[in-house]
Amino acid sequence: MVRRLPFSEQLRRAVEASELTRYRIAQETGISESILSRFVNRGAGLSMDSVDKLVDCLGLTLQAPKRPKRKRGN
């Protein structure tokens, strides 16, 4: 069974992998650099509003994982 990363960890990795600096991300989203830094370093969470802004800034989409079909028993 493949274990999926929590959404928060995926978002942290997307911030770190972005070609944008944290400063630039902070400027484009309106999220303070200190809050963004604490989030990336696992010191704090983010509000849903901030998550929405980050997702938009980084061009991310949320996609449900494909689950295997269950066989129906008779």
N, CA, C and O atoms as a Maestro MAE file, in Angstrom:
{
 s_m_m2io_version
 :::
 2.0.0
}

f_m_ct {
 s_m_title
 :::
 protein
 m_atom[296] {
  # First column is atom index #
  i_m_mmod_type
  r_m_x_coord
  r_m_y_coord
  r_m_z_coord
  i_m_residue_number
  s_m_chain_name
  s_m_pdb_residue_name
  s_m_pdb_atom_name
  i_m_atomic_number
  :::
  1 25 0.845 -1.180 0.000 1 A "MET " " N  " 7
  2 3 0.000 0.000 0.000 1 A "MET " " CA " 6
  3 2 0.892 1.246 0.000 1 A "MET " " C  " 6
  4 15 1.813 1.366 0.809 1 A "MET " " O  " 8
  5 25 0.607 2.153 -0.906 2 A "VAL " " N  " 7
  6 3 1.369 3.390 -1.003 2 A "VAL " " CA " 6
  7 2 0.786 4.410 -0.033 2 A "VAL " " C  " 6
  8 15 -0.415 4.682 -0.045 2 A "VAL " " O  " 8
  9 25 1.637 4.960 0.789 3 A "ARG " " N  " 7
  10 3 1.176 5.966 1.743 3 A "ARG " " CA " 6
  11 2 1.344 7.352 1.126 3 A "ARG " " C  " 6
  12 15 2.426 7.705 0.659 3 A "ARG " " O  " 8
  13 25 0.292 8.112 1.128 4 A "ARG " " N  " 7
  14 3 0.326 9.452 0.553 4 A "ARG " " CA " 6
  15 2 0.735 10.458 1.617 4 A "ARG " " C  " 6
  16 15 0.428 10.307 2.799 4 A "ARG " " O  " 8
  17 25 1.432 11.485 1.164 5 A "LEU " " N  " 7
  18 3 1.834 12.552 2.080 5 A "LEU " " CA " 6
  19 2 0.639 13.407 2.451 5 A "LEU " " C  " 6
  20 15 -0.236 13.633 1.615 5 A "LEU " " O  " 8
  21 25 0.582 13.887 3.681 6 A "PRO " " N  " 7
  22 3 -0.484 14.820 4.056 6 A "PRO " " CA " 6
  23 2 -0.426 16.058 3.152 6 A "PRO " " C  " 6
  24 15 0.635 16.439 2.658 6 A "PRO " " O  " 8
  25 25 -1.581 16.664 2.954 7 A "PHE " " N  " 7
  26 3 -1.649 17.839 2.080 7 A "PHE " " CA " 6
  27 2 -0.702 18.938 2.550 7 A "PHE " " C  " 6
  28 15 -0.062 19.596 1.730 7 A "PHE " " O  " 8
  29 25 -0.608 19.144 3.864 8 A "SER " " N  " 7
  30 3 0.274 20.191 4.386 8 A "SER " " CA " 6
  31 2 1.726 19.940 3.985 8 A "SER " " C  " 6
  32 15 2.451 20.881 3.661 8 A "SER " " O  " 8
  33 25 2.153 18.679 4.005 9 A "GLU " " N  " 7
  34 3 3.530 18.353 3.621 9 A "GLU " " CA " 6
  35 2 3.727 18.551 2.123 9 A "GLU " " C  " 6
  36 15 4.781 19.016 1.688 9 A "GLU " " O  " 8
  37 25 2.727 18.203 1.342 10 A "GLN " " N  " 7
  38 3 2.818 18.430 -0.101 10 A "GLN " " CA " 6
  39 2 2.941 19.924 -0.399 10 A "GLN " " C  " 6
  40 15 3.698 20.326 -1.283 10 A "GLN " " O  " 8
  41 25 2.199 20.738 0.339 11 A "LEU " " N  " 7
  42 3 2.241 22.184 0.151 11 A "LEU " " CA " 6
  43 2 3.603 22.742 0.561 11 A "LEU " " C  " 6
  44 15 4.152 23.604 -0.125 11 A "LEU " " O  " 8
  45 25 4.150 22.253 1.677 12 A "ARG " " N  " 7
  46 3 5.497 22.684 2.095 12 A "ARG " " CA " 6
  47 2 6.518 22.381 1.003 12 A "ARG " " C  " 6
  48 15 7.343 23.224 0.653 12 A "ARG " " O  " 8
  49 25 6.448 21.183 0.482 13 A "ARG " " N  " 7
  50 3 7.398 20.782 -0.563 13 A "ARG " " CA " 6
  51 2 7.222 21.612 -1.833 13 A "ARG " " C  " 6
  52 15 8.198 21.918 -2.518 13 A "ARG " " O  " 8
  53 25 5.993 21.971 -2.141 14 A "ALA " " N  " 7
  54 3 5.747 22.810 -3.319 14 A "ALA " " CA " 6
  55 2 6.352 24.200 -3.131 14 A "ALA " " C  " 6
  56 15 6.903 24.768 -4.074 14 A "ALA " " O  " 8
  57 25 6.254 24.746 -1.931 15 A "VAL " " N  " 7
  58 3 6.865 26.052 -1.643 15 A "VAL " " CA " 6
  59 2 8.373 25.942 -1.809 15 A "VAL " " C  " 6
  60 15 8.992 26.788 -2.453 15 A "VAL " " O  " 8
  61 25 8.967 24.903 -1.232 16 A "GLU " " N  " 7
  62 3 10.417 24.732 -1.308 16 A "GLU " " CA " 6
  63 2 10.901 24.456 -2.735 16 A "GLU " " C  " 6
  64 15 11.998 24.874 -3.106 16 A "GLU " " O  " 8
  65 25 10.101 23.762 -3.528 17 A "ALA " " N  " 7
  66 3 10.486 23.407 -4.893 17 A "ALA " " CA " 6
  67 2 10.205 24.535 -5.894 17 A "ALA " " C  " 6
  68 15 10.669 24.487 -7.033 17 A "ALA " " O  " 8
  69 25 9.458 25.529 -5.472 18 A "SER " " N  " 7
  70 3 9.089 26.624 -6.370 18 A "SER " " CA " 6
  71 2 10.321 27.412 -6.818 18 A "SER " " C  " 6
  72 15 11.298 27.544 -6.081 18 A "SER " " O  " 8
  73 25 10.247 27.921 -8.021 19 A "GLU " " N  " 7
  74 3 11.313 28.792 -8.505 19 A "GLU " " CA " 6
  75 2 11.222 30.177 -7.871 19 A "GLU " " C  " 6
  76 15 12.154 30.975 -7.973 19 A "GLU " " O  " 8
  77 25 10.096 30.458 -7.218 20 A "LEU " " N  " 7
  78 3 9.926 31.732 -6.533 20 A "LEU " " CA " 6
  79 2 10.579 31.677 -5.157 20 A "LEU " " C  " 6
  80 15 10.569 30.639 -4.494 20 A "LEU " " O  " 8
  81 25 11.145 32.799 -4.737 21 A "THR " " N  " 7
  82 3 11.696 32.871 -3.387 21 A "THR " " CA " 6
  83 2 10.542 33.000 -2.399 21 A "THR " " C  " 6
  84 15 9.427 33.360 -2.778 21 A "THR " " O  " 8
  85 25 10.816 32.705 -1.139 22 A "ARG " " N  " 7
  86 3 9.778 32.887 -0.125 22 A "ARG " " CA " 6
  87 2 9.373 34.350 -0.044 22 A "ARG " " C  " 6
  88 15 8.206 34.665 0.190 22 A "ARG " " O  " 8
  89 25 10.334 35.237 -0.237 23 A "TYR " " N  " 7
  90 3 10.021 36.673 -0.232 23 A "TYR " " CA " 6
  91 2 9.001 36.984 -1.319 23 A "TYR " " C  " 6
  92 15 8.018 37.685 -1.076 23 A "TYR " " O  " 8
  93 25 9.235 36.464 -2.510 24 A "ARG " " N  " 7
  94 3 8.328 36.716 -3.642 24 A "ARG " " CA " 6
  95 2 6.950 36.094 -3.392 24 A "ARG " " C  " 6
  96 15 5.921 36.703 -3.684 24 A "ARG " " O  " 8
  97 25 6.947 34.894 -2.856 25 A "ILE " " N  " 7
  98 3 5.675 34.245 -2.533 25 A "ILE " " CA " 6
  99 2 4.912 35.078 -1.511 25 A "ILE " " C  " 6
  100 15 3.703 35.273 -1.636 25 A "ILE " " O  " 8
  101 25 5.618 35.562 -0.509 26 A "ALA " " N  " 7
  102 3 4.989 36.408 0.513 26 A "ALA " " CA " 6
  103 2 4.414 37.677 -0.114 26 A "ALA " " C  " 6
  104 15 3.305 38.092 0.224 26 A "ALA " " O  " 8
  105 25 5.157 38.284 -1.017 27 A "GLN " " N  " 7
  106 3 4.689 39.502 -1.675 27 A "GLN " " CA " 6
  107 2 3.449 39.236 -2.525 27 A "GLN " " C  " 6
  108 15 2.506 40.027 -2.510 27 A "GLN " " O  " 8
  109 25 3.444 38.136 -3.259 28 A "GLU " " N  " 7
  110 3 2.328 37.832 -4.162 28 A "GLU " " CA " 6
  111 2 1.070 37.358 -3.428 28 A "GLU " " C  " 6
  112 15 -0.043 37.535 -3.923 28 A "GLU " " O  " 8
  113 25 1.248 36.759 -2.254 29 A "THR " " N  " 7
  114 3 0.097 36.210 -1.536 29 A "THR " " CA " 6
  115 2 -0.413 37.107 -0.418 29 A "THR " " C  " 6
  116 15 -1.568 36.996 -0.006 29 A "THR " " O  " 8
  117 25 0.444 37.995 0.071 30 A "GLY " " N  " 7
  118 3 0.065 38.806 1.222 30 A "GLY " " CA " 6
  119 2 0.262 38.075 2.540 30 A "GLY " " C  " 6
  120 15 -0.117 38.584 3.594 30 A "GLY " " O  " 8
  121 25 0.852 36.884 2.490 31 A "ILE " " N  " 7
  122 3 1.190 36.130 3.701 31 A "ILE " " CA " 6
  123 2 2.532 36.649 4.180 31 A "ILE " " C  " 6
  124 15 3.470 36.761 3.391 31 A "ILE " " O  " 8
  125 25 2.636 36.965 5.460 32 A "SER " " N  " 7
  126 3 3.915 37.504 5.942 32 A "SER " " CA " 6
  127 2 5.019 36.462 5.806 32 A "SER " " C  " 6
  128 15 4.775 35.258 5.896 32 A "SER " " O  " 8
  129 25 6.230 36.947 5.588 33 A "GLU " " N  " 7
  130 3 7.374 36.046 5.449 33 A "GLU " " CA " 6
  131 2 7.561 35.180 6.686 33 A "GLU " " C  " 6
  132 15 7.919 34.007 6.582 33 A "GLU " " O  " 8
  133 25 7.319 35.762 7.856 34 A "SER " " N  " 7
  134 3 7.525 34.994 9.088 34 A "SER " " CA " 6
  135 2 6.520 33.844 9.198 34 A "SER " " C  " 6
  136 15 6.882 32.747 9.624 34 A "SER " " O  " 8
  137 25 5.276 34.084 8.822 35 A "ILE " " N  " 7
  138 3 4.275 33.015 8.859 35 A "ILE " " CA " 6
  139 2 4.615 31.945 7.836 35 A "ILE " " C  " 6
  140 15 4.509 30.753 8.127 35 A "ILE " " O  " 8
  141 25 5.021 32.354 6.648 36 A "LEU " " N  " 7
  142 3 5.397 31.405 5.609 36 A "LEU " " CA " 6
  143 2 6.599 30.576 6.052 36 A "LEU " " C  " 6
  144 15 6.632 29.365 5.831 36 A "LEU " " O  " 8
  145 25 7.571 31.208 6.666 37 A "SER " " N  " 7
  146 3 8.757 30.511 7.159 37 A "SER " " CA " 6
  147 2 8.400 29.504 8.251 37 A "SER " " C  " 6
  148 15 8.884 28.372 8.238 37 A "SER " " O  " 8
  149 25 7.556 29.915 9.189 38 A "ARG " " N  " 7
  150 3 7.143 28.997 10.260 38 A "ARG " " CA " 6
  151 2 6.390 27.799 9.688 38 A "ARG " " C  " 6
  152 15 6.568 26.672 10.150 38 A "ARG " " O  " 8
  153 25 5.552 28.041 8.688 39 A "PHE " " N  " 7
  154 3 4.826 26.936 8.068 39 A "PHE " " CA " 6
  155 2 5.795 25.958 7.409 39 A "PHE " " C  " 6
  156 15 5.716 24.752 7.646 39 A "PHE " " O  " 8
  157 25 6.697 26.465 6.594 40 A "VAL " " N  " 7
  158 3 7.640 25.604 5.876 40 A "VAL " " CA " 6
  159 2 8.521 24.825 6.849 40 A "VAL " " C  " 6
  160 15 8.870 23.675 6.581 40 A "VAL " " O  " 8
  161 25 8.882 25.436 7.971 41 A "ASN " " N  " 7
  162 3 9.742 24.784 8.962 41 A "ASN " " CA " 6
  163 2 8.956 24.007 10.013 41 A "ASN " " C  " 6
  164 15 9.503 23.623 11.047 41 A "ASN " " O  " 8
  165 25 7.670 23.778 9.744 42 A "ARG " " N  " 7
  166 3 6.784 22.971 10.585 42 A "ARG " " CA " 6
  167 2 6.544 23.550 11.975 42 A "ARG " " C  " 6
  168 15 6.250 22.816 12.919 42 A "ARG " " O  " 8
  169 25 6.671 24.865 12.093 43 A "GLY " " N  " 7
  170 3 6.441 25.507 13.380 43 A "GLY " " CA " 6
  171 2 5.023 26.010 13.559 43 A "GLY " " C  " 6
  172 15 4.624 26.353 14.672 43 A "GLY " " O  " 8
  173 25 4.255 26.059 12.477 44 A "ALA " " N  " 7
  174 3 2.886 26.578 12.551 44 A "ALA " " CA " 6
  175 2 2.099 26.095 11.341 44 A "ALA " " C  " 6
  176 15 2.662 25.692 10.323 44 A "ALA " " O  " 8
  177 25 0.792 26.148 11.484 45 A "GLY " " N  " 7
  178 3 -0.094 25.816 10.379 45 A "GLY " " CA " 6
  179 2 -0.505 27.088 9.648 45 A "GLY " " C  " 6
  180 15 -0.042 28.182 9.971 45 A "GLY " " O  " 8
  181 25 -1.363 26.932 8.678 46 A "LEU " " N  " 7
  182 3 -1.872 28.071 7.913 46 A "LEU " " CA " 6
  183 2 -3.388 28.080 7.957 46 A "LEU " " C  " 6
  184 15 -4.027 27.037 8.098 46 A "LEU " " O  " 8
  185 25 -3.950 29.267 7.834 47 A "SER " " N  " 7
  186 3 -5.399 29.383 7.705 47 A "SER " " CA " 6
  187 2 -5.796 28.890 6.311 47 A "SER " " C  " 6
  188 15 -4.964 28.828 5.406 47 A "SER " " O  " 8
  189 25 -7.048 28.550 6.152 48 A "MET " " N  " 7
  190 3 -7.518 28.106 4.836 48 A "MET " " CA " 6
  191 2 -7.377 29.213 3.801 48 A "MET " " C  " 6
  192 15 -7.105 28.939 2.632 48 A "MET " " O  " 8
  193 25 -7.559 30.455 4.220 49 A "ASP " " N  " 7
  194 3 -7.377 31.587 3.319 49 A "ASP " " CA " 6
  195 2 -5.939 31.624 2.803 49 A "ASP " " C  " 6
  196 15 -5.708 31.848 1.615 49 A "ASP " " O  " 8
  197 25 -4.981 31.407 3.693 50 A "SER " " N  " 7
  198 3 -3.574 31.394 3.292 50 A "SER " " CA " 6
  199 2 -3.264 30.205 2.394 50 A "SER " " C  " 6
  200 15 -2.498 30.330 1.439 50 A "SER " " O  " 8
  201 25 -3.853 29.057 2.695 51 A "VAL " " N  " 7
  202 3 -3.670 27.883 1.837 51 A "VAL " " CA " 6
  203 2 -4.181 28.189 0.439 51 A "VAL " " C  " 6
  204 15 -3.512 27.883 -0.548 51 A "VAL " " O  " 8
  205 25 -5.363 28.791 0.346 52 A "ASP " " N  " 7
  206 3 -5.927 29.148 -0.960 52 A "ASP " " CA " 6
  207 2 -4.988 30.077 -1.728 52 A "ASP " " C  " 6
  208 15 -4.778 29.900 -2.928 52 A "ASP " " O  " 8
  209 25 -4.429 31.055 -1.040 53 A "LYS " " N  " 7
  210 3 -3.512 32.007 -1.685 53 A "LYS " " CA " 6
  211 2 -2.249 31.317 -2.173 53 A "LYS " " C  " 6
  212 15 -1.776 31.600 -3.274 53 A "LYS " " O  " 8
  213 25 -1.695 30.414 -1.365 54 A "LEU " " N  " 7
  214 3 -0.494 29.685 -1.768 54 A "LEU " " CA " 6
  215 2 -0.763 28.798 -2.977 54 A "LEU " " C  " 6
  216 15 0.017 28.775 -3.929 54 A "LEU " " O  " 8
  217 25 -1.869 28.071 -2.927 55 A "VAL " " N  " 7
  218 3 -2.231 27.186 -4.029 55 A "VAL " " CA " 6
  219 2 -2.363 27.983 -5.321 55 A "VAL " " C  " 6
  220 15 -1.880 27.557 -6.370 55 A "VAL " " O  " 8
  221 25 -3.012 29.128 -5.245 56 A "ASP " " N  " 7
  222 3 -3.182 29.988 -6.423 56 A "ASP " " CA " 6
  223 2 -1.837 30.516 -6.916 56 A "ASP " " C  " 6
  224 15 -1.552 30.468 -8.113 56 A "ASP " " O  " 8
  225 25 -1.020 31.014 -6.008 57 A "CYS " " N  " 7
  226 3 0.280 31.579 -6.365 57 A "CYS " " CA " 6
  227 2 1.190 30.547 -7.025 57 A "CYS " " C  " 6
  228 15 1.892 30.860 -7.986 57 A "CYS " " O  " 8
  229 25 1.177 29.329 -6.514 58 A "LEU " " N  " 7
  230 3 2.061 28.283 -7.021 58 A "LEU " " CA " 6
  231 2 1.468 27.519 -8.198 58 A "LEU " " C  " 6
  232 15 2.134 26.672 -8.794 58 A "LEU " " O  " 8
  233 25 0.205 27.823 -8.535 59 A "GLY " " N  " 7
  234 3 -0.431 27.163 -9.677 59 A "GLY " " CA " 6
  235 2 -0.739 25.698 -9.422 59 A "GLY " " C  " 6
  236 15 -0.674 24.875 -10.335 59 A "GLY " " O  " 8
  237 25 -1.074 25.374 -8.181 60 A "LEU " " N  " 7
  238 3 -1.355 23.984 -7.811 60 A "LEU " " CA " 6
  239 2 -2.830 23.670 -7.974 60 A "LEU " " C  " 6
  240 15 -3.673 24.567 -7.976 60 A "LEU " " O  " 8
  241 25 -3.131 22.393 -8.109 61 A "THR " " N  " 7
  242 3 -4.519 21.928 -8.120 61 A "THR " " CA " 6
  243 2 -4.639 20.784 -7.127 61 A "THR " " C  " 6
  244 15 -3.691 20.030 -6.909 61 A "THR " " O  " 8
  245 25 -5.793 20.666 -6.543 62 A "LEU " " N  " 7
  246 3 -6.074 19.590 -5.614 62 A "LEU " " CA " 6
  247 2 -6.758 18.477 -6.386 62 A "LEU " " C  " 6
  248 15 -7.748 18.705 -7.082 62 A "LEU " " O  " 8
  249 25 -6.219 17.268 -6.257 63 A "GLN " " N  " 7
  250 3 -6.777 16.143 -6.989 63 A "GLN " " CA " 6
  251 2 -6.903 14.965 -6.044 63 A "GLN " " C  " 6
  252 15 -5.955 14.605 -5.345 63 A "GLN " " O  " 8
  253 25 -8.074 14.373 -6.032 64 A "ALA " " N  " 7
  254 3 -8.303 13.198 -5.196 64 A "ALA " " CA " 6
  255 2 -7.529 12.013 -5.773 64 A "ALA " " C  " 6
  256 15 -7.472 11.838 -6.990 64 A "ALA " " O  " 8
  257 25 -6.937 11.203 -4.899 65 A "PRO " " N  " 7
  258 3 -6.220 10.033 -5.405 65 A "PRO " " CA " 6
  259 2 -7.187 9.017 -5.985 65 A "PRO " " C  " 6
  260 15 -8.328 8.899 -5.538 65 A "PRO " " O  " 8
  261 25 -6.727 8.299 -6.968 66 A "LYS " " N  " 7
  262 3 -7.549 7.240 -7.547 66 A "LYS " " CA " 6
  263 2 -7.505 6.055 -6.608 66 A "LYS " " C  " 6
  264 15 -6.433 5.605 -6.202 66 A "LYS " " O  " 8
  265 25 -8.645 5.569 -6.277 67 A "ARG " " N  " 7
  266 3 -8.748 4.409 -5.387 67 A "ARG " " CA " 6
  267 2 -9.150 3.204 -6.210 67 A "ARG " " C  " 6
  268 15 -9.937 3.324 -7.149 67 A "ARG " " O  " 8
  269 25 -8.618 2.044 -5.867 68 A "PRO " " N  " 7
  270 3 -9.009 0.852 -6.614 68 A "PRO " " CA " 6
  271 2 -10.486 0.558 -6.440 68 A "PRO " " C  " 6
  272 15 -11.050 0.762 -5.365 68 A "PRO " " O  " 8
  273 25 -11.096 0.085 -7.487 69 A "LYS " " N  " 7
  274 3 -12.524 -0.257 -7.434 69 A "LYS " " CA " 6
  275 2 -12.704 -1.485 -6.555 69 A "LYS " " C  " 6
  276 15 -11.927 -2.438 -6.614 69 A "LYS " " O  " 8
  277 25 -13.740 -1.436 -5.748 70 A "ARG " " N  " 7
  278 3 -14.066 -2.577 -4.901 70 A "ARG " " CA " 6
  279 2 -14.959 -3.531 -5.678 70 A "ARG " " C  " 6
  280 15 -15.826 -3.120 -6.449 70 A "ARG " " O  " 8
  281 25 -14.724 -4.798 -5.453 71 A "LYS " " N  " 7
  282 3 -15.574 -5.807 -6.105 71 A "LYS " " CA " 6
  283 2 -16.841 -5.961 -5.287 71 A "LYS " " C  " 6
  284 15 -16.813 -6.024 -4.058 71 A "LYS " " O  " 8
  285 25 -17.931 -6.018 -5.989 72 A "ARG " " N  " 7
  286 3 -19.223 -6.206 -5.328 72 A "ARG " " CA " 6
  287 2 -19.468 -7.700 -5.133 72 A "ARG " " C  " 6
  288 15 -19.288 -8.511 -6.041 72 A "ARG " " O  " 8
  289 25 -19.880 -8.023 -3.930 73 A "GLY " " N  " 7
  290 3 -20.227 -9.418 -3.648 73 A "GLY " " CA " 6
  291 2 -21.728 -9.628 -3.804 73 A "GLY " " C  " 6
  292 15 -22.514 -8.712 -3.561 73 A "GLY " " O  " 8
  293 25 -22.111 -10.781 -4.192 74 A "ASN " " N  " 7
  294 3 -23.543 -11.086 -4.361 74 A "ASN " " CA " 6
  295 2 -24.098 -11.711 -3.141 74 A "ASN " " C  " 6
  296 15 -25.284 -12.036 -3.098 74 A "ASN " " O  " 8
  :::
 }
 m_bond[295] {
  # First column is bond index #
  i_m_from
  i_m_to
  i_m_order
  :::
  1 1 2 1
  2 2 3 1
  3 3 4 2
  4 3 5 1
  5 5 6 1
  6 6 7 1
  7 7 8 2
  8 7 9 1
  9 9 10 1
  10 10 11 1
  11 11 12 2
  12 11 13 1
  13 13 14 1
  14 14 15 1
  15 15 16 2
  16 15 17 1
  17 17 18 1
  18 18 19 1
  19 19 20 2
  20 19 21 1
  21 21 22 1
  22 22 23 1
  23 23 24 2
  24 23 25 1
  25 25 26 1
  26 26 27 1
  27 27 28 2
  28 27 29 1
  29 29 30 1
  30 30 31 1
  31 31 32 2
  32 31 33 1
  33 33 34 1
  34 34 35 1
  35 35 36 2
  36 35 37 1
  37 37 38 1
  38 38 39 1
  39 39 40 2
  40 39 41 1
  41 41 42 1
  42 42 43 1
  43 43 44 2
  44 43 45 1
  45 45 46 1
  46 46 47 1
  47 47 48 2
  48 47 49 1
  49 49 50 1
  50 50 51 1
  51 51 52 2
  52 51 53 1
  53 53 54 1
  54 54 55 1
  55 55 56 2
  56 55 57 1
  57 57 58 1
  58 58 59 1
  59 59 60 2
  60 59 61 1
  61 61 62 1
  62 62 63 1
  63 63 64 2
  64 63 65 1
  65 65 66 1
  66 66 67 1
  67 67 68 2
  68 67 69 1
  69 69 70 1
  70 70 71 1
  71 71 72 2
  72 71 73 1
  73 73 74 1
  74 74 75 1
  75 75 76 2
  76 75 77 1
  77 77 78 1
  78 78 79 1
  79 79 80 2
  80 79 81 1
  81 81 82 1
  82 82 83 1
  83 83 84 2
  84 83 85 1
  85 85 86 1
  86 86 87 1
  87 87 88 2
  88 87 89 1
  89 89 90 1
  90 90 91 1
  91 91 92 2
  92 91 93 1
  93 93 94 1
  94 94 95 1
  95 95 96 2
  96 95 97 1
  97 97 98 1
  98 98 99 1
  99 99 100 2
  100 99 101 1
  101 101 102 1
  102 102 103 1
  103 103 104 2
  104 103 105 1
  105 105 106 1
  106 106 107 1
  107 107 108 2
  108 107 109 1
  109 109 110 1
  110 110 111 1
  111 111 112 2
  112 111 113 1
  113 113 114 1
  114 114 115 1
  115 115 116 2
  116 115 117 1
  117 117 118 1
  118 118 119 1
  119 119 120 2
  120 119 121 1
  121 121 122 1
  122 122 123 1
  123 123 124 2
  124 123 125 1
  125 125 126 1
  126 126 127 1
  127 127 128 2
  128 127 129 1
  129 129 130 1
  130 130 131 1
  131 131 132 2
  132 131 133 1
  133 133 134 1
  134 134 135 1
  135 135 136 2
  136 135 137 1
  137 137 138 1
  138 138 139 1
  139 139 140 2
  140 139 141 1
  141 141 142 1
  142 142 143 1
  143 143 144 2
  144 143 145 1
  145 145 146 1
  146 146 147 1
  147 147 148 2
  148 147 149 1
  149 149 150 1
  150 150 151 1
  151 151 152 2
  152 151 153 1
  153 153 154 1
  154 154 155 1
  155 155 156 2
  156 155 157 1
  157 157 158 1
  158 158 159 1
  159 159 160 2
  160 159 161 1
  161 161 162 1
  162 162 163 1
  163 163 164 2
  164 163 165 1
  165 165 166 1
  166 166 167 1
  167 167 168 2
  168 167 169 1
  169 169 170 1
  170 170 171 1
  171 171 172 2
  172 171 173 1
  173 173 174 1
  174 174 175 1
  175 175 176 2
  176 175 177 1
  177 177 178 1
  178 178 179 1
  179 179 180 2
  180 179 181 1
  181 181 182 1
  182 182 183 1
  183 183 184 2
  184 183 185 1
  185 185 186 1
  186 186 187 1
  187 187 188 2
  188 187 189 1
  189 189 190 1
  190 190 191 1
  191 191 192 2
  192 191 193 1
  193 193 194 1
  194 194 195 1
  195 195 196 2
  196 195 197 1
  197 197 198 1
  198 198 199 1
  199 199 200 2
  200 199 201 1
  201 201 202 1
  202 202 203 1
  203 203 204 2
  204 203 205 1
  205 205 206 1
  206 206 207 1
  207 207 208 2
  208 207 209 1
  209 209 210 1
  210 210 211 1
  211 211 212 2
  212 211 213 1
  213 213 214 1
  214 214 215 1
  215 215 216 2
  216 215 217 1
  217 217 218 1
  218 218 219 1
  219 219 220 2
  220 219 221 1
  221 221 222 1
  222 222 223 1
  223 223 224 2
  224 223 225 1
  225 225 226 1
  226 226 227 1
  227 227 228 2
  228 227 229 1
  229 229 230 1
  230 230 231 1
  231 231 232 2
  232 231 233 1
  233 233 234 1
  234 234 235 1
  235 235 236 2
  236 235 237 1
  237 237 238 1
  238 238 239 1
  239 239 240 2
  240 239 241 1
  241 241 242 1
  242 242 243 1
  243 243 244 2
  244 243 245 1
  245 245 246 1
  246 246 247 1
  247 247 248 2
  248 247 249 1
  249 249 250 1
  250 250 251 1
  251 251 252 2
  252 251 253 1
  253 253 254 1
  254 254 255 1
  255 255 256 2
  256 255 257 1
  257 257 258 1
  258 258 259 1
  259 259 260 2
  260 259 261 1
  261 261 262 1
  262 262 263 1
  263 263 264 2
  264 263 265 1
  265 265 266 1
  266 266 267 1
  267 267 268 2
  268 267 269 1
  269 269 270 1
  270 270 271 1
  271 271 272 2
  272 271 273 1
  273 273 274 1
  274 274 275 1
  275 275 276 2
  276 275 277 1
  277 277 278 1
  278 278 279 1
  279 279 280 2
  280 279 281 1
  281 281 282 1
  282 282 283 1
  283 283 284 2
  284 283 285 1
  285 285 286 1
  286 286 287 1
  287 287 288 2
  288 287 289 1
  289 289 290 1
  290 290 291 1
  291 291 292 2
  292 291 293 1
  293 293 294 1
  294 294 295 1
  295 295 296 2
  :::
 }
}
